[in-house]
Amino acid sequence: LKKVVWLTRREAAYLTALVLIVAIAVGLVLGAIDYGFTNLVDKLFIGR
């Protein structure tokens, strides 16, 4: 492991925050798409 270049604490914190933000954003977008398709199917097939 002598040739491994380790991240600094600051880089690790930044990248961790970035991953969390992207994961939350993707979850929200996919949740919104799912909600929209659910409502669309309900209106088309069930007539609510």
PyMOL Python script that loads the backbone (N, CA, C, O; Angstrom):
from pymol import cmd

cmd.read_pdbstr("""\
ATOM      1  N   LEU A   1       0.810  -1.207   0.000  1.00  0.00           N
ATOM      2  CA  LEU A   1       0.000   0.000   0.000  1.00  0.00           C
ATOM      3  C   LEU A   1       0.849   1.265   0.000  1.00  0.00           C
ATOM      4  O   LEU A   1       0.335   2.356   0.245  1.00  0.00           O
ATOM      5  N   LYS A   2       2.114   1.129  -0.267  1.00  0.00           N
ATOM      6  CA  LYS A   2       2.987   2.301  -0.253  1.00  0.00           C
ATOM      7  C   LYS A   2       2.704   3.242  -1.415  1.00  0.00           C
ATOM      8  O   LYS A   2       2.924   4.448  -1.302  1.00  0.00           O
ATOM      9  N   LYS A   3       2.215   2.698  -2.541  1.00  0.00           N
ATOM     10  CA  LYS A   3       1.984   3.537  -3.714  1.00  0.00           C
ATOM     11  C   LYS A   3       0.576   4.119  -3.761  1.00  0.00           C
ATOM     12  O   LYS A   3       0.244   4.867  -4.681  1.00  0.00           O
ATOM     13  N   VAL A   4      -0.249   3.782  -2.782  1.00  0.00           N
ATOM     14  CA  VAL A   4      -1.615   4.290  -2.753  1.00  0.00           C
ATOM     15  C   VAL A   4      -1.598   5.759  -2.361  1.00  0.00           C
ATOM     16  O   VAL A   4      -0.914   6.152  -1.417  1.00  0.00           O
ATOM     17  N   VAL A   5      -2.356   6.566  -3.092  1.00  0.00           N
ATOM     18  CA  VAL A   5      -2.497   7.980  -2.753  1.00  0.00           C
ATOM     19  C   VAL A   5      -3.839   8.137  -2.049  1.00  0.00           C
ATOM     20  O   VAL A   5      -4.899   8.040  -2.668  1.00  0.00           O
ATOM     21  N   TRP A   6      -3.774   8.382  -0.746  1.00  0.00           N
ATOM     22  CA  TRP A   6      -4.990   8.479   0.047  1.00  0.00           C
ATOM     23  C   TRP A   6      -5.594   9.874  -0.081  1.00  0.00           C
ATOM     24  O   TRP A   6      -4.884  10.861  -0.275  1.00  0.00           O
ATOM     25  N   LEU A   7      -6.913   9.934   0.032  1.00  0.00           N
ATOM     26  CA  LEU A   7      -7.601  11.219   0.009  1.00  0.00           C
ATOM     27  C   LEU A   7      -7.310  11.979   1.295  1.00  0.00           C
ATOM     28  O   LEU A   7      -7.075  11.391   2.350  1.00  0.00           O
ATOM     29  N   THR A   8      -7.333  13.302   1.179  1.00  0.00           N
ATOM     30  CA  THR A   8      -7.249  14.104   2.391  1.00  0.00           C
ATOM     31  C   THR A   8      -8.609  14.059   3.077  1.00  0.00           C
ATOM     32  O   THR A   8      -9.607  13.651   2.482  1.00  0.00           O
ATOM     33  N   ARG A   9      -8.632  14.479   4.321  1.00  0.00           N
ATOM     34  CA  ARG A   9      -9.896  14.498   5.062  1.00  0.00           C
ATOM     35  C   ARG A   9     -10.908  15.417   4.361  1.00  0.00           C
ATOM     36  O   ARG A   9     -12.098  15.108   4.294  1.00  0.00           O
ATOM     37  N   ARG A  10     -10.426  16.529   3.851  1.00  0.00           N
ATOM     38  CA  ARG A  10     -11.307  17.485   3.178  1.00  0.00           C
ATOM     39  C   ARG A  10     -11.893  16.886   1.898  1.00  0.00           C
ATOM     40  O   ARG A  10     -13.087  17.034   1.638  1.00  0.00           O
ATOM     41  N   GLU A  11     -11.062  16.211   1.097  1.00  0.00           N
ATOM     42  CA  GLU A  11     -11.542  15.575  -0.132  1.00  0.00           C
ATOM     43  C   GLU A  11     -12.561  14.480   0.178  1.00  0.00           C
ATOM     44  O   GLU A  11     -13.576  14.362  -0.508  1.00  0.00           O
ATOM     45  N   ALA A  12     -12.292  13.691   1.197  1.00  0.00           N
ATOM     46  CA  ALA A  12     -13.206  12.613   1.574  1.00  0.00           C
ATOM     47  C   ALA A  12     -14.551  13.177   2.022  1.00  0.00           C
ATOM     48  O   ALA A  12     -15.599  12.641   1.661  1.00  0.00           O
ATOM     49  N   ALA A  13     -14.531  14.246   2.799  1.00  0.00           N
ATOM     50  CA  ALA A  13     -15.770  14.864   3.263  1.00  0.00           C
ATOM     51  C   ALA A  13     -16.549  15.448   2.089  1.00  0.00           C
ATOM     52  O   ALA A  13     -17.769  15.305   2.020  1.00  0.00           O
ATOM     53  N   TYR A  14     -15.851  16.102   1.171  1.00  0.00           N
ATOM     54  CA  TYR A  14     -16.500  16.689  -0.003  1.00  0.00           C
ATOM     55  C   TYR A  14     -17.147  15.614  -0.865  1.00  0.00           C
ATOM     56  O   TYR A  14     -18.302  15.752  -1.268  1.00  0.00           O
ATOM     57  N   LEU A  15     -16.414  14.553  -1.147  1.00  0.00           N
ATOM     58  CA  LEU A  15     -16.943  13.494  -2.006  1.00  0.00           C
ATOM     59  C   LEU A  15     -18.085  12.739  -1.329  1.00  0.00           C
ATOM     60  O   LEU A  15     -19.027  12.313  -1.997  1.00  0.00           O
ATOM     61  N   THR A  16     -18.008  12.570  -0.016  1.00  0.00           N
ATOM     62  CA  THR A  16     -19.099  11.931   0.719  1.00  0.00           C
ATOM     63  C   THR A  16     -20.364  12.771   0.626  1.00  0.00           C
ATOM     64  O   THR A  16     -21.447  12.243   0.370  1.00  0.00           O
ATOM     65  N   ALA A  17     -20.230  14.069   0.833  1.00  0.00           N
ATOM     66  CA  ALA A  17     -21.379  14.964   0.730  1.00  0.00           C
ATOM     67  C   ALA A  17     -21.944  14.956  -0.687  1.00  0.00           C
ATOM     68  O   ALA A  17     -23.161  14.961  -0.871  1.00  0.00           O
ATOM     69  N   LEU A  18     -21.079  14.944  -1.672  1.00  0.00           N
ATOM     70  CA  LEU A  18     -21.521  14.926  -3.064  1.00  0.00           C
ATOM     71  C   LEU A  18     -22.319  13.662  -3.372  1.00  0.00           C
ATOM     72  O   LEU A  18     -23.368  13.730  -4.013  1.00  0.00           O
ATOM     73  N   VAL A  19     -21.832  12.525  -2.923  1.00  0.00           N
ATOM     74  CA  VAL A  19     -22.543  11.261  -3.148  1.00  0.00           C
ATOM     75  C   VAL A  19     -23.905  11.286  -2.461  1.00  0.00           C
ATOM     76  O   VAL A  19     -24.898  10.850  -3.044  1.00  0.00           O
ATOM     77  N   LEU A  20     -23.964  11.788  -1.240  1.00  0.00           N
ATOM     78  CA  LEU A  20     -25.245  11.857  -0.531  1.00  0.00           C
ATOM     79  C   LEU A  20     -26.231  12.775  -1.242  1.00  0.00           C
ATOM     80  O   LEU A  20     -27.408  12.437  -1.369  1.00  0.00           O
ATOM     81  N   ILE A  21     -25.769  13.924  -1.705  1.00  0.00           N
ATOM     82  CA  ILE A  21     -26.642  14.872  -2.401  1.00  0.00           C
ATOM     83  C   ILE A  21     -27.169  14.266  -3.692  1.00  0.00           C
ATOM     84  O   ILE A  21     -28.360  14.378  -3.986  1.00  0.00           O
ATOM     85  N   VAL A  22     -26.303  13.629  -4.462  1.00  0.00           N
ATOM     86  CA  VAL A  22     -26.726  13.012  -5.726  1.00  0.00           C
ATOM     87  C   VAL A  22     -27.702  11.873  -5.456  1.00  0.00           C
ATOM     88  O   VAL A  22     -28.694  11.734  -6.172  1.00  0.00           O
ATOM     89  N   ALA A  23     -27.441  11.057  -4.439  1.00  0.00           N
ATOM     90  CA  ALA A  23     -28.336   9.941  -4.119  1.00  0.00           C
ATOM     91  C   ALA A  23     -29.715  10.443  -3.707  1.00  0.00           C
ATOM     92  O   ALA A  23     -30.727   9.878  -4.123  1.00  0.00           O
ATOM     93  N   ILE A  24     -29.766  11.488  -2.903  1.00  0.00           N
ATOM     94  CA  ILE A  24     -31.049  12.055  -2.483  1.00  0.00           C
ATOM     95  C   ILE A  24     -31.775  12.658  -3.675  1.00  0.00           C
ATOM     96  O   ILE A  24     -32.984  12.475  -3.813  1.00  0.00           O
ATOM     97  N   ALA A  25     -31.060  13.374  -4.538  1.00  0.00           N
ATOM     98  CA  ALA A  25     -31.675  13.983  -5.717  1.00  0.00           C
ATOM     99  C   ALA A  25     -32.246  12.917  -6.649  1.00  0.00           C
ATOM    100  O   ALA A  25     -33.366  13.063  -7.140  1.00  0.00           O
ATOM    101  N   VAL A  26     -31.498  11.859  -6.895  1.00  0.00           N
ATOM    102  CA  VAL A  26     -31.979  10.779  -7.764  1.00  0.00           C
ATOM    103  C   VAL A  26     -33.200  10.114  -7.137  1.00  0.00           C
ATOM    104  O   VAL A  26     -34.162   9.801  -7.839  1.00  0.00           O
ATOM    105  N   GLY A  27     -33.171   9.897  -5.837  1.00  0.00           N
ATOM    106  CA  GLY A  27     -34.318   9.311  -5.144  1.00  0.00           C
ATOM    107  C   GLY A  27     -35.557  10.169  -5.270  1.00  0.00           C
ATOM    108  O   GLY A  27     -36.652   9.652  -5.492  1.00  0.00           O
ATOM    109  N   LEU A  28     -35.399  11.478  -5.132  1.00  0.00           N
ATOM    110  CA  LEU A  28     -36.543  12.384  -5.261  1.00  0.00           C
ATOM    111  C   LEU A  28     -37.102  12.383  -6.678  1.00  0.00           C
ATOM    112  O   LEU A  28     -38.319  12.364  -6.866  1.00  0.00           O
ATOM    113  N   VAL A  29     -36.227  12.402  -7.671  1.00  0.00           N
ATOM    114  CA  VAL A  29     -36.677  12.387  -9.068  1.00  0.00           C
ATOM    115  C   VAL A  29     -37.401  11.086  -9.381  1.00  0.00           C
ATOM    116  O   VAL A  29     -38.478  11.106  -9.977  1.00  0.00           O
ATOM    117  N   LEU A  30     -36.825   9.959  -8.988  1.00  0.00           N
ATOM    118  CA  LEU A  30     -37.473   8.675  -9.254  1.00  0.00           C
ATOM    119  C   LEU A  30     -38.787   8.552  -8.492  1.00  0.00           C
ATOM    120  O   LEU A  30     -39.750   7.987  -9.011  1.00  0.00           O
ATOM    121  N   GLY A  31     -38.838   9.068  -7.279  1.00  0.00           N
ATOM    122  CA  GLY A  31     -40.082   9.072  -6.510  1.00  0.00           C
ATOM    123  C   GLY A  31     -41.155   9.904  -7.188  1.00  0.00           C
ATOM    124  O   GLY A  31     -42.319   9.504  -7.222  1.00  0.00           O
ATOM    125  N   ALA A  32     -40.779  11.056  -7.727  1.00  0.00           N
ATOM    126  CA  ALA A  32     -41.736  11.912  -8.428  1.00  0.00           C
ATOM    127  C   ALA A  32     -42.244  11.241  -9.702  1.00  0.00           C
ATOM    128  O   ALA A  32     -43.433  11.320 -10.013  1.00  0.00           O
ATOM    129  N   ILE A  33     -41.359  10.587 -10.432  1.00  0.00           N
ATOM    130  CA  ILE A  33     -41.767   9.872 -11.645  1.00  0.00           C
ATOM    131  C   ILE A  33     -42.722   8.739 -11.284  1.00  0.00           C
ATOM    132  O   ILE A  33     -43.740   8.554 -11.951  1.00  0.00           O
ATOM    133  N   ASP A  34     -42.408   7.986 -10.243  1.00  0.00           N
ATOM    134  CA  ASP A  34     -43.269   6.893  -9.794  1.00  0.00           C
ATOM    135  C   ASP A  34     -44.640   7.419  -9.382  1.00  0.00           C
ATOM    136  O   ASP A  34     -45.665   6.837  -9.737  1.00  0.00           O
ATOM    137  N   TYR A  35     -44.658   8.505  -8.642  1.00  0.00           N
ATOM    138  CA  TYR A  35     -45.915   9.111  -8.209  1.00  0.00           C
ATOM    139  C   TYR A  35     -46.745   9.548  -9.417  1.00  0.00           C
ATOM    140  O   TYR A  35     -47.957   9.336  -9.452  1.00  0.00           O
ATOM    141  N   GLY A  36     -46.090  10.155 -10.401  1.00  0.00           N
ATOM    142  CA  GLY A  36     -46.795  10.594 -11.607  1.00  0.00           C
ATOM    143  C   GLY A  36     -47.365   9.429 -12.393  1.00  0.00           C
ATOM    144  O   GLY A  36     -48.514   9.484 -12.830  1.00  0.00           O
ATOM    145  N   PHE A  37     -46.584   8.379 -12.581  1.00  0.00           N
ATOM    146  CA  PHE A  37     -47.082   7.208 -13.307  1.00  0.00           C
ATOM    147  C   PHE A  37     -48.209   6.521 -12.541  1.00  0.00           C
ATOM    148  O   PHE A  37     -49.159   6.031 -13.151  1.00  0.00           O
ATOM    149  N   THR A  38     -48.116   6.480 -11.224  1.00  0.00           N
ATOM    150  CA  THR A  38     -49.182   5.876 -10.420  1.00  0.00           C
ATOM    151  C   THR A  38     -50.482   6.638 -10.611  1.00  0.00           C
ATOM    152  O   THR A  38     -51.537   6.031 -10.797  1.00  0.00           O
ATOM    153  N   ASN A  39     -50.417   7.952 -10.566  1.00  0.00           N
ATOM    154  CA  ASN A  39     -51.621   8.761 -10.773  1.00  0.00           C
ATOM    155  C   ASN A  39     -52.154   8.600 -12.188  1.00  0.00           C
ATOM    156  O   ASN A  39     -53.367   8.537 -12.384  1.00  0.00           O
ATOM    157  N   LEU A  40     -51.271   8.532 -13.174  1.00  0.00           N
ATOM    158  CA  LEU A  40     -51.688   8.355 -14.561  1.00  0.00           C
ATOM    159  C   LEU A  40     -52.408   7.024 -14.742  1.00  0.00           C
ATOM    160  O   LEU A  40     -53.467   6.975 -15.368  1.00  0.00           O
ATOM    161  N   VAL A  41     -51.855   5.962 -14.209  1.00  0.00           N
ATOM    162  CA  VAL A  41     -52.483   4.643 -14.323  1.00  0.00           C
ATOM    163  C   VAL A  41     -53.815   4.625 -13.585  1.00  0.00           C
ATOM    164  O   VAL A  41     -54.787   4.053 -14.078  1.00  0.00           O
ATOM    165  N   ASP A  42     -53.871   5.241 -12.419  1.00  0.00           N
ATOM    166  CA  ASP A  42     -55.135   5.312 -11.687  1.00  0.00           C
ATOM    167  C   ASP A  42     -56.207   6.016 -12.509  1.00  0.00           C
ATOM    168  O   ASP A  42     -57.346   5.553 -12.557  1.00  0.00           O
ATOM    169  N   LYS A  43     -55.865   7.112 -13.147  1.00  0.00           N
ATOM    170  CA  LYS A  43     -56.846   7.867 -13.926  1.00  0.00           C
ATOM    171  C   LYS A  43     -57.250   7.133 -15.192  1.00  0.00           C
ATOM    172  O   LYS A  43     -58.416   7.181 -15.584  1.00  0.00           O
ATOM    173  N   LEU A  44     -56.310   6.455 -15.840  1.00  0.00           N
ATOM    174  CA  LEU A  44     -56.620   5.770 -17.091  1.00  0.00           C
ATOM    175  C   LEU A  44     -57.414   4.491 -16.873  1.00  0.00           C
ATOM    176  O   LEU A  44     -58.369   4.229 -17.604  1.00  0.00           O
ATOM    177  N   PHE A  45     -57.043   3.701 -15.898  1.00  0.00           N
ATOM    178  CA  PHE A  45     -57.626   2.376 -15.744  1.00  0.00           C
ATOM    179  C   PHE A  45     -58.681   2.287 -14.649  1.00  0.00           C
ATOM    180  O   PHE A  45     -59.600   1.474 -14.746  1.00  0.00           O
ATOM    181  N   ILE A  46     -58.564   3.095 -13.629  1.00  0.00           N
ATOM    182  CA  ILE A  46     -59.506   3.013 -12.519  1.00  0.00           C
ATOM    183  C   ILE A  46     -60.509   4.160 -12.591  1.00  0.00           C
ATOM    184  O   ILE A  46     -61.638   4.027 -12.120  1.00  0.00           O
ATOM    185  N   GLY A  47     -60.112   5.265 -13.168  1.00  0.00           N
ATOM    186  CA  GLY A  47     -61.005   6.404 -13.338  1.00  0.00           C
ATOM    187  C   GLY A  47     -61.176   7.242 -12.094  1.00  0.00           C
ATOM    188  O   GLY A  47     -62.223   7.861 -11.905  1.00  0.00           O
ATOM    189  N   ARG A  48     -60.176   7.274 -11.250  1.00  0.00           N
ATOM    190  CA  ARG A  48     -60.264   8.087 -10.031  1.00  0.00           C
ATOM    191  C   ARG A  48     -59.988   9.536 -10.316  1.00  0.00           C
ATOM    192  O   ARG A  48     -60.020  10.362  -9.404  1.00  0.00           O
TER     193      ARG A  48
END
""", "prot")
cmd.dss("prot")
cmd.show_as("cartoon", "prot")
cmd.util.cbc("prot")
cmd.orient("prot")
